Amino acid sequence: MARRANYGIDAPGEVRKLALFGVLALLVGLGSSFLKQQTGIGPGSALSRPLLWIAGAFFAFSLLMIWASKVGKFRVRDRLLDAVALKGNEHVLDVGCGRGLALIGAAKRLTSGKATGIDLWSAKDLSANSAAAALANAALEGVADKVVIDTGDMCALPYADGSFDVILSMTAIHNIPTRAGRDLALKEIMRVLKPGGRLAIFDIFHPFRYATVLRRLGGVDVSASGPIFLWVLPGRCFFARKPL
């Protein structure tokens, strides 16, 4: 049986925490009920019922995050790629490419073009995140010859000005802990984007700040989607075109 590409679980530590809290709430709730039945001591259902509801909420949130990693983010990826309308001959950059979801999706739509991915490979943000995993996924998806993988910081992209026709980024920029760092990453992205080039970003937590910064970087034409709920959080897609 052929192996399928595996794009990992986003924020795996948070998924584990939610599941663990759910287990703890479940155990305490059941324990309280059992203690009351056996000994007549303790709050019984007065405590167990709300704890069981809390356990159910934790389990639901963890399952929603897994669904987002296995299903939801693919839909967002396709929305970004549809918006940039690749012709097939572009040089595409995926900033914070992880295990290659958007990168490989773009490569599949290219004919003579190339797709480059860059990341620092944080396993905190994506399970088993590595350059090797991205390359393995590209091979499994049949686009290894169209993909280049680099290791580097999005705040100091190792590319010349105007190197790319299209730049993508999915839930990556928000991982930079400071506003100054995120602003610098956007400045770097616009630097390596060709005049007239297209940019598509999906992110959570700071998307409206991104739009403001992009507009300040030379009057970039920016449009935004409505809220998109992924990983239990509202995110937005932003699309921009660099002036000629």
Backbone as CSV, one residue per row, in Angstrom:
resi,resn,N_x,N_y,N_z,CA_x,CA_y,CA_z,C_x,C_y,C_z
1,MET,0.844,-1.202,0.000,0.000,0.000,0.000,0.878,1.250,0.000
2,ALA,0.600,2.166,-0.908,1.429,3.361,-1.043,1.281,4.258,0.186
3,ARG,2.379,4.865,0.607,2.352,5.807,1.718,1.705,7.118,1.278
4,ARG,1.015,7.739,2.203,0.426,9.043,1.931,1.251,10.120,2.609
5,ALA,1.284,11.280,1.995,1.985,12.407,2.609,1.326,12.752,3.945
6,ASN,2.144,13.112,4.911,1.663,13.431,6.261,2.107,14.854,6.589
7,TYR,1.139,15.746,6.755,1.452,17.153,7.006,1.376,17.530,8.483
8,GLY,1.276,16.545,9.350,1.437,16.761,10.773,0.241,17.369,11.485
9,ILE,0.388,17.470,12.814,-0.611,18.082,13.695,-0.067,19.434,14.151
10,ASP,-0.851,20.466,13.940,-0.434,21.805,14.354,-0.587,21.960,15.859
11,ALA,0.364,22.706,16.459,0.372,22.941,17.911,0.148,21.643,18.677
12,PRO,0.978,20.618,18.450,0.730,19.318,19.090,0.715,19.379,20.604
13,GLY,1.518,20.256,21.192,1.525,20.386,22.638,0.186,20.863,23.174
14,GLU,-0.448,21.792,22.461,-1.751,22.288,22.900,-2.817,21.203,22.776
15,VAL,-2.740,20.399,21.727,-3.691,19.292,21.570,-3.546,18.306,22.725
16,ARG,-2.297,17.986,23.077,-2.067,17.068,24.200,-2.579,17.647,25.517
17,LYS,-2.365,18.949,25.733,-2.838,19.582,26.968,-4.362,19.511,27.067
18,LEU,-5.040,19.818,25.975,-6.499,19.768,25.992,-6.997,18.361,26.307
19,ALA,-6.383,17.358,25.683,-6.792,15.972,25.940,-6.496,15.586,27.389
20,LEU,-5.337,16.007,27.904,-4.974,15.681,29.286,-5.926,16.334,30.280
21,PHE,-6.243,17.601,30.068,-7.191,18.279,30.954,-8.553,17.577,30.915
22,GLY,-8.930,17.128,29.715,-10.193,16.394,29.592,-10.178,15.109,30.400
23,VAL,-9.071,14.364,30.334,-8.942,13.120,31.098,-8.994,13.408,32.599
24,LEU,-8.285,14.439,33.045,-8.271,14.772,34.474,-9.659,15.166,34.963
25,ALA,-10.342,16.017,34.189,-11.689,16.424,34.583,-12.628,15.220,34.622
26,LEU,-12.484,14.327,33.649,-13.317,13.125,33.617,-13.070,12.242,34.835
27,LEU,-11.797,12.024,35.163,-11.458,11.160,36.293,-11.946,11.742,37.622
28,VAL,-11.742,13.054,37.804,-12.191,13.680,39.052,-13.713,13.640,39.143
29,GLY,-14.383,13.902,38.025,-15.848,13.870,38.027,-16.390,12.489,38.335
30,LEU,-15.837,11.470,37.682,-16.280,10.092,37.951,-15.923,9.666,39.371
31,GLY,-14.713,10.090,39.805,-14.293,9.749,41.164,-15.212,10.346,42.208
32,SER,-15.643,11.586,42.002,-16.544,12.239,42.947,-17.878,11.506,43.026
33,SER,-18.384,11.109,41.872,-19.653,10.382,41.843,-19.532,9.021,42.515
34,PHE,-18.428,8.325,42.222,-18.214,6.993,42.813,-18.067,7.085,44.336
35,LEU,-17.317,8.088,44.799,-17.115,8.262,46.236,-18.442,8.509,46.942
36,LYS,-19.286,9.319,46.361,-20.588,9.616,46.959,-21.445,8.364,47.030
37,GLN,-21.422,7.560,45.953,-22.237,6.349,45.929,-21.758,5.331,46.962
38,GLN,-20.443,5.225,47.127,-19.887,4.196,47.996,-19.875,4.590,49.463
39,THR,-19.681,5.853,49.744,-19.491,6.274,51.135,-20.495,7.319,51.607
40,GLY,-21.177,7.942,50.676,-22.069,9.034,51.038,-21.350,10.318,51.353
41,ILE,-20.034,10.333,51.118,-19.214,11.511,51.414,-18.887,12.243,50.107
42,GLY,-18.871,13.542,50.170,-18.458,14.325,49.019,-19.627,14.953,48.299
43,PRO,-19.352,15.829,47.340,-20.410,16.570,46.638,-21.170,15.736,45.611
44,GLY,-20.603,14.611,45.195,-21.301,13.757,44.234,-21.623,14.454,42.932
45,SER,-22.877,14.340,42.504,-23.270,14.874,41.197,-23.141,16.391,41.115
46,ALA,-23.177,17.062,42.268,-23.030,18.518,42.260,-21.675,18.928,41.686
47,LEU,-20.683,18.047,41.829,-19.359,18.305,41.262,-19.136,17.523,39.981
48,SER,-19.614,16.276,39.952,-19.299,15.406,38.815,-19.944,15.883,37.519
49,ARG,-21.174,16.381,37.587,-21.846,16.799,36.354,-21.127,17.950,35.656
50,PRO,-20.803,19.045,36.369,-20.061,20.113,35.663,-18.687,19.662,35.189
51,LEU,-18.034,18.788,35.960,-16.720,18.307,35.522,-16.832,17.448,34.262
52,LEU,-17.900,16.668,34.170,-18.093,15.865,32.959,-18.359,16.759,31.744
53,TRP,-19.101,17.853,31.953,-19.298,18.819,30.868,-17.967,19.466,30.477
54,ILE,-17.174,19.816,31.464,-15.861,20.417,31.191,-14.967,19.432,30.441
55,ALA,-14.976,18.158,30.881,-14.183,17.134,30.188,-14.614,17.018,28.736
56,GLY,-15.926,17.012,28.516,-16.429,16.925,27.142,-15.977,18.098,26.291
57,ALA,-15.949,19.306,26.893,-15.501,20.495,26.153,-14.025,20.387,25.780
58,PHE,-13.188,19.928,26.737,-11.771,19.767,26.428,-11.562,18.751,25.304
59,PHE,-12.274,17.625,25.374,-12.134,16.605,24.331,-12.607,17.146,22.982
60,ALA,-13.706,17.920,22.997,-14.227,18.481,21.750,-13.228,19.441,21.119
61,PHE,-12.610,20.296,21.947,-11.631,21.240,21.416,-10.410,20.509,20.841
62,SER,-9.954,19.458,21.523,-8.799,18.720,21.013,-9.133,18.044,19.686
63,LEU,-10.352,17.509,19.574,-10.764,16.878,18.320,-10.916,17.905,17.196
64,LEU,-11.409,19.095,17.540,-11.522,20.156,16.538,-10.146,20.570,16.019
65,MET,-9.162,20.616,16.900,-7.807,20.974,16.468,-7.210,19.888,15.575
66,ILE,-7.482,18.634,15.897,-7.009,17.541,15.039,-7.711,17.606,13.682
67,TRP,-9.025,17.855,13.695,-9.761,17.993,12.429,-9.181,19.118,11.586
68,ALA,-8.859,20.242,12.234,-8.292,21.375,11.503,-6.986,20.984,10.838
69,SER,-6.167,20.187,11.524,-4.872,19.771,10.974,-5.013,18.745,9.859
70,LYS,-6.057,17.933,9.932,-6.219,16.838,8.977,-7.165,17.154,7.821
71,VAL,-8.041,18.147,8.028,-9.043,18.467,6.999,-9.105,19.978,6.743
72,GLY,-9.345,20.745,7.809,-9.624,22.167,7.645,-8.534,22.951,6.964
73,LYS,-7.272,22.697,7.327,-6.196,23.509,6.753,-5.979,23.226,5.275
74,PHE,-6.402,22.052,4.807,-6.316,21.766,3.381,-7.280,22.664,2.607
75,ARG,-8.436,22.910,3.182,-9.414,23.784,2.534,-8.908,25.225,2.474
76,VAL,-8.274,25.668,3.559,-7.697,27.019,3.557,-6.571,27.099,2.538
77,ARG,-5.721,26.068,2.487,-4.632,26.031,1.495,-5.170,26.190,0.079
78,ASP,-6.226,25.456,-0.237,-6.794,25.535,-1.581,-7.384,26.915,-1.858
79,ARG,-7.941,27.524,-0.834,-8.487,28.879,-1.002,-7.384,29.878,-1.332
80,LEU,-6.252,29.767,-0.646,-5.118,30.643,-0.935,-4.618,30.431,-2.361
81,LEU,-4.459,29.172,-2.745,-3.920,28.883,-4.075,-4.884,29.311,-5.177
82,ASP,-6.177,29.122,-4.961,-7.151,29.588,-5.956,-7.061,31.100,-6.134
83,ALA,-6.833,31.815,-5.013,-6.805,33.274,-5.063,-5.615,33.800,-5.858
84,VAL,-4.456,33.144,-5.768,-3.276,33.652,-6.486,-3.266,33.222,-7.949
85,ALA,-4.149,32.299,-8.329,-4.363,31.933,-9.736,-3.054,31.677,-10.481
86,LEU,-2.339,30.670,-10.055,-1.056,30.344,-10.681,-1.235,29.964,-12.151
87,LYS,-0.352,30.500,-12.989,-0.366,30.160,-14.409,0.457,28.908,-14.689
88,GLY,1.443,28.634,-13.824,2.248,27.430,-13.984,3.729,27.685,-14.159
89,ASN,4.100,28.926,-14.490,5.510,29.225,-14.741,6.139,30.092,-13.649
90,GLU,5.417,30.282,-12.545,5.890,31.193,-11.502,6.955,30.556,-10.609
91,HIS,7.718,31.447,-9.966,8.611,31.046,-8.873,7.875,31.424,-7.597
92,VAL,7.504,30.409,-6.815,6.658,30.580,-5.638,7.487,30.366,-4.381
93,LEU,7.244,31.184,-3.354,7.879,31.004,-2.058,6.803,30.752,-1.009
94,ASP,6.996,29.710,-0.190,6.132,29.449,0.955,6.928,29.769,2.218
95,VAL,6.509,30.814,2.922,7.220,31.290,4.115,6.670,30.576,5.343
96,GLY,7.547,29.845,6.039,7.095,29.004,7.144,6.389,27.776,6.609
97,CYS,7.053,27.067,5.707,6.408,26.006,4.922,6.077,24.759,5.723
98,GLY,6.722,24.561,6.891,6.464,23.345,7.648,6.728,22.101,6.814
99,ARG,5.832,21.151,6.895,6.012,19.892,6.178,5.497,19.950,4.738
100,GLY,5.185,21.181,4.274,4.976,21.370,2.840,3.557,21.452,2.341
101,LEU,2.594,21.707,3.201,1.202,21.710,2.746,0.954,22.692,1.608
102,ALA,1.204,23.984,1.832,0.977,24.978,0.786,2.041,24.873,-0.304
103,LEU,3.264,24.585,0.097,4.371,24.459,-0.850,4.078,23.403,-1.902
104,ILE,3.695,22.228,-1.472,3.437,21.113,-2.386,2.154,21.343,-3.164
105,GLY,1.154,21.950,-2.507,-0.060,22.306,-3.240,0.236,23.238,-4.393
106,ALA,1.122,24.214,-4.164,1.515,25.122,-5.242,2.291,24.380,-6.321
107,ALA,3.235,23.537,-5.909,4.057,22.799,-6.875,3.196,21.952,-7.816
108,LYS,2.110,21.409,-7.315,1.218,20.591,-8.146,0.543,21.410,-9.245
109,ARG,0.462,22.726,-9.038,-0.182,23.590,-10.031,0.829,24.230,-10.982
110,LEU,2.102,23.899,-10.812,3.144,24.474,-11.662,3.507,23.521,-12.791
111,THR,3.951,24.109,-13.885,4.463,23.325,-15.015,5.972,23.556,-15.124
112,SER,6.363,24.735,-15.569,7.786,25.063,-15.675,8.299,25.828,-14.458
113,GLY,7.426,26.169,-13.530,7.822,26.956,-12.372,8.465,26.127,-11.266
114,LYS,8.865,26.813,-10.191,9.478,26.175,-9.024,8.813,26.694,-7.757
115,ALA,8.742,25.839,-6.739,8.204,26.224,-5.445,9.295,26.062,-4.397
116,THR,9.598,27.144,-3.696,10.621,27.132,-2.651,9.946,27.275,-1.294
117,GLY,10.374,26.455,-0.340,9.866,26.555,1.019,10.986,26.885,1.980
118,ILE,10.694,27.718,2.968,11.696,28.069,3.978,11.068,27.980,5.360
119,ASP,11.825,27.471,6.335,11.310,27.298,7.680,12.476,27.159,8.649
120,LEU,12.183,27.350,9.936,13.150,27.080,10.998,12.863,25.744,11.682
121,TRP,11.785,25.065,11.264,11.488,23.684,11.656,11.222,23.527,13.148
122,SER,10.320,24.323,13.683,9.943,24.209,15.090,8.933,23.080,15.275
123,ALA,9.302,22.074,16.071,8.394,20.964,16.361,7.298,21.381,17.340
124,LYS,7.485,22.513,18.014,6.437,23.033,18.910,5.214,23.467,18.108
125,ASP,5.455,24.011,16.922,4.369,24.546,16.103,3.754,23.506,15.181
126,LEU,4.499,22.444,14.868,4.006,21.403,13.963,4.718,20.103,14.297
127,SER,3.969,19.045,14.473,4.568,17.779,14.893,5.578,17.267,13.860
128,ALA,6.712,16.772,14.384,7.773,16.186,13.559,8.158,17.085,12.390
129,ASN,8.205,18.379,12.640,8.513,19.352,11.599,9.990,19.284,11.235
130,SER,10.301,19.128,9.950,11.695,19.058,9.513,11.769,19.223,8.003
131,ALA,12.947,19.613,7.538,13.179,19.705,6.089,13.033,18.342,5.451
132,ALA,13.512,17.304,6.143,13.420,15.946,5.597,11.965,15.527,5.401
133,ALA,11.088,15.903,6.361,9.671,15.560,6.232,9.042,16.270,5.034
134,ALA,9.402,17.532,4.829,8.870,18.276,3.682,9.332,17.662,2.371
135,LEU,10.594,17.298,2.298,11.118,16.673,1.083,10.473,15.308,0.838
136,ALA,10.274,14.545,1.916,9.628,13.239,1.772,8.199,13.400,1.259
137,ASN,7.477,14.394,1.764,6.115,14.637,1.290,6.101,15.052,-0.178
138,ALA,7.067,15.878,-0.574,7.153,16.287,-1.983,7.369,15.077,-2.880
139,ALA,8.209,14.141,-2.431,8.449,12.922,-3.211,7.179,12.074,-3.281
140,LEU,6.480,11.931,-2.160,5.256,11.134,-2.139,4.167,11.738,-3.024
141,GLU,4.160,13.069,-3.123,3.160,13.752,-3.938,3.606,13.920,-5.399
142,GLY,4.813,13.438,-5.715,5.272,13.444,-7.096,5.763,14.776,-7.618
143,VAL,6.193,15.680,-6.717,6.644,17.006,-7.172,8.043,17.339,-6.661
144,ALA,8.834,16.341,-6.316,10.170,16.592,-5.759,11.024,17.417,-6.707
145,ASP,10.819,17.257,-8.018,11.617,17.983,-8.999,11.225,19.455,-9.118
146,LYS,10.106,19.826,-8.541,9.633,21.218,-8.605,9.825,21.968,-7.294
147,VAL,10.386,21.302,-6.287,10.437,21.856,-4.934,11.873,22.061,-4.469
148,VAL,12.106,23.199,-3.821,13.385,23.502,-3.167,13.079,23.797,-1.704
149,ILE,13.860,23.229,-0.797,13.657,23.444,0.630,14.879,24.147,1.215
150,ASP,14.639,25.252,1.923,15.712,25.995,2.577,15.426,26.113,4.077
151,THR,16.492,26.225,4.847,16.375,26.506,6.273,16.761,27.963,6.495
152,GLY,15.876,28.731,7.105,16.174,30.141,7.310,15.081,30.865,8.052
153,ASP,15.393,32.082,8.455,14.520,32.921,9.259,13.732,33.858,8.358
154,MET,12.410,33.899,8.543,11.602,34.775,7.700,11.870,36.252,7.973
155,CYS,12.534,36.560,9.076,12.907,37.949,9.357,14.180,38.367,8.640
156,ALA,14.837,37.429,7.997,16.060,37.721,7.234,16.130,36.726,6.083
157,LEU,15.224,36.858,5.138,15.127,35.890,4.050,16.386,35.911,3.182
158,PRO,16.951,34.743,2.880,18.225,34.679,2.155,18.059,34.736,0.638
159,TYR,17.233,35.678,0.170,16.950,35.782,-1.257,17.132,37.233,-1.703
160,ALA,17.442,37.386,-2.978,17.612,38.726,-3.546,16.266,39.432,-3.669
161,ASP,16.320,40.749,-3.768,15.104,41.530,-3.969,14.374,41.034,-5.219
162,GLY,13.046,40.962,-5.130,12.239,40.627,-6.294,12.479,39.240,-6.854
163,SER,12.718,38.259,-5.995,13.039,36.902,-6.466,11.816,36.061,-6.828
164,PHE,10.631,36.415,-6.300,9.482,35.517,-6.414,8.271,36.213,-7.024
165,ASP,7.560,35.442,-7.846,6.326,35.943,-8.455,5.152,35.881,-7.486
166,VAL,5.157,34.851,-6.643,4.055,34.608,-5.705,4.652,34.182,-4.366
167,ILE,4.105,34.723,-3.271,4.525,34.305,-1.931,3.293,33.887,-1.135
168,LEU,3.416,32.749,-0.456,2.358,32.200,0.386,2.855,32.104,1.827
169,SER,1.937,32.164,2.773,2.285,31.882,4.168,1.019,31.469,4.893
170,MET,1.082,30.325,5.591,-0.067,29.824,6.339,0.294,29.618,7.806
171,THR,-0.406,30.320,8.680,-0.261,30.186,10.142,1.192,30.052,10.568
172,ALA,2.020,30.963,10.097,3.448,30.928,10.418,3.922,32.228,11.053
173,ILE,3.503,33.361,10.518,4.039,34.646,10.971,3.689,34.907,12.434
174,HIS,2.517,34.451,12.882,2.121,34.712,14.268,3.043,34.030,15.275
175,ASN,3.828,33.044,14.841,4.751,32.366,15.751,5.935,33.245,16.156
176,ILE,6.172,34.337,15.435,7.193,35.304,15.860,6.649,36.033,17.087
177,PRO,7.373,36.059,18.203,6.785,36.515,19.460,6.582,38.022,19.598
178,THR,7.241,38.845,18.787,7.141,40.295,18.956,6.519,40.959,17.739
179,ARG,5.860,42.100,17.978,5.280,42.861,16.871,6.366,43.332,15.911
180,ALA,7.491,43.806,16.474,8.586,44.277,15.618,9.085,43.153,14.723
181,GLY,9.180,41.945,15.261,9.632,40.804,14.469,8.656,40.455,13.367
182,ARG,7.365,40.480,13.680,6.361,40.169,12.655,6.355,41.234,11.563
183,ASP,6.480,42.504,11.962,6.550,43.579,10.968,7.769,43.417,10.068
184,LEU,8.890,43.009,10.652,10.103,42.804,9.866,9.926,41.656,8.884
185,ALA,9.251,40.587,9.316,9.004,39.456,8.406,8.180,39.901,7.207
186,LEU,7.154,40.723,7.446,6.345,41.223,6.333,7.170,42.110,5.405
187,LYS,8.049,42.914,5.985,8.922,43.755,5.167,9.831,42.899,4.293
188,GLU,10.358,41.817,4.865,11.209,40.907,4.101,10.424,40.210,2.990
189,ILE,9.210,39.815,3.310,8.367,39.166,2.300,8.133,40.098,1.122
190,MET,7.813,41.350,1.398,7.574,42.296,0.314,8.857,42.605,-0.442
191,ARG,9.986,42.575,0.240,11.274,42.835,-0.433,11.567,41.789,-1.497
192,VAL,11.305,40.509,-1.175,11.679,39.444,-2.118,10.572,39.147,-3.132
193,LEU,9.417,39.836,-3.001,8.339,39.699,-3.971,8.582,40.637,-5.152
194,LYS,8.419,40.136,-6.360,8.622,40.959,-7.554,7.563,42.058,-7.643
195,PRO,7.887,43.192,-8.254,6.854,44.189,-8.549,5.737,43.543,-9.375
196,GLY,4.512,43.773,-8.954,3.379,43.123,-9.609,3.100,41.730,-9.079
197,GLY,3.944,41.240,-8.164,3.774,39.899,-7.613,2.606,39.810,-6.652
198,ARG,2.173,38.574,-6.392,0.980,38.326,-5.582,1.353,37.652,-4.265
199,LEU,0.639,38.039,-3.215,0.896,37.526,-1.870,-0.416,37.036,-1.280
200,ALA,-0.379,35.853,-0.641,-1.558,35.316,0.047,-1.128,34.795,1.411
201,ILE,-1.763,35.314,2.464,-1.430,34.942,3.842,-2.697,34.485,4.548
202,PHE,-2.608,33.373,5.280,-3.638,33.031,6.243,-2.992,32.967,7.611
203,ASP,-3.598,33.669,8.585,-3.027,33.617,9.925,-4.083,33.948,10.967
204,ILE,-3.688,33.752,12.230,-4.544,34.018,13.375,-3.845,35.022,14.291
205,PHE,-4.604,35.630,15.189,-4.112,36.561,16.218,-3.818,37.976,15.728
206,HIS,-3.094,38.145,14.604,-2.647,39.498,14.231,-2.976,39.897,12.783
207,PRO,-3.970,39.319,12.142,-4.102,39.554,10.698,-4.348,41.002,10.301
208,PHE,-5.115,41.768,11.093,-5.377,43.147,10.686,-4.122,44.002,10.784
209,ARG,-3.257,43.661,11.709,-1.967,44.348,11.775,-1.178,44.082,10.489
210,TYR,-1.242,42.853,9.989,-0.527,42.531,8.750,-1.002,43.432,7.611
211,ALA,-2.306,43.599,7.499,-2.847,44.421,6.413,-2.358,45.860,6.530
212,THR,-2.342,46.382,7.760,-1.866,47.749,7.977,-0.408,47.890,7.575
213,VAL,0.418,46.938,8.000,1.842,46.997,7.686,2.069,46.873,6.184
214,LEU,1.352,45.961,5.541,1.521,45.784,4.106,1.184,47.059,3.342
215,ARG,0.134,47.727,3.746,-0.239,48.977,3.069,0.820,50.062,3.271
216,ARG,1.450,50.054,4.431,2.499,51.035,4.687,3.752,50.759,3.867
217,LEU,3.900,49.537,3.422,5.107,49.168,2.673,4.957,49.497,1.189
218,GLY,4.465,50.676,0.903,4.441,51.119,-0.489,3.080,51.094,-1.135
219,GLY,2.022,51.278,-0.361,0.694,51.348,-0.964,0.229,50.046,-1.571
220,VAL,0.553,48.930,-0.936,0.170,47.621,-1.457,-1.347,47.482,-1.448
221,ASP,-1.890,46.927,-2.528,-3.325,46.686,-2.636,-3.665,45.422,-1.845
222,VAL,-4.425,45.562,-0.746,-4.709,44.450,0.156,-6.208,44.228,0.266
223,SER,-6.624,42.964,0.207,-8.012,42.603,0.480,-8.027,41.461,1.490
224,ALA,-9.143,41.326,2.218,-9.222,40.328,3.282,-10.498,39.519,3.156
225,SER,-10.420,38.276,3.606,-11.604,37.427,3.681,-12.361,37.731,4.969
226,GLY,-13.519,37.129,5.118,-14.207,37.147,6.396,-13.536,36.167,7.346
227,PRO,-14.046,36.072,8.578,-13.442,35.157,9.556,-13.492,33.701,9.080
228,ILE,-12.400,32.999,9.295,-12.307,31.567,8.993,-11.895,30.881,10.288
229,PHE,-12.759,30.021,10.825,-12.474,29.390,12.105,-11.686,28.105,11.891
230,LEU,-10.466,28.123,12.408,-9.570,26.990,12.294,-8.789,26.901,13.594
231,TRP,-8.532,25.692,14.084,-7.885,25.517,15.379,-8.665,26.255,16.478
232,VAL,-9.990,26.298,16.337,-10.898,26.897,17.310,-10.709,28.409,17.421
233,LEU,-10.005,29.011,16.487,-9.724,30.439,16.524,-10.121,31.075,15.193
234,PRO,-10.569,32.334,15.226,-10.911,33.006,13.975,-9.662,33.546,13.275
235,GLY,-9.418,33.097,12.073,-8.327,33.625,11.266,-8.879,34.302,10.022
236,ARG,-8.004,34.892,9.244,-8.406,35.537,7.985,-7.344,35.307,6.919
237,CYS,-7.812,35.275,5.695,-6.907,35.287,4.545,-6.721,36.731,4.098
238,PHE,-5.479,37.075,3.786,-5.173,38.381,3.213,-4.492,38.186,1.869
239,PHE,-4.945,38.939,0.899,-4.390,38.858,-0.437,-3.857,40.243,-0.826
240,ALA,-2.686,40.272,-1.426,-2.073,41.555,-1.763,-1.340,41.448,-3.094
241,ARG,-1.185,42.585,-3.720,-0.394,42.686,-4.952,0.598,43.833,-4.792
242,LYS,1.847,43.566,-5.086,2.882,44.590,-4.964,2.818,45.522,-6.175
243,PRO,2.866,46.815,-5.941,2.789,47.758,-7.074,3.940,47.538,-8.060
244,LEU,3.672,47.820,-9.313,4.719,47.734,-10.358,5.725,48.884,-10.197
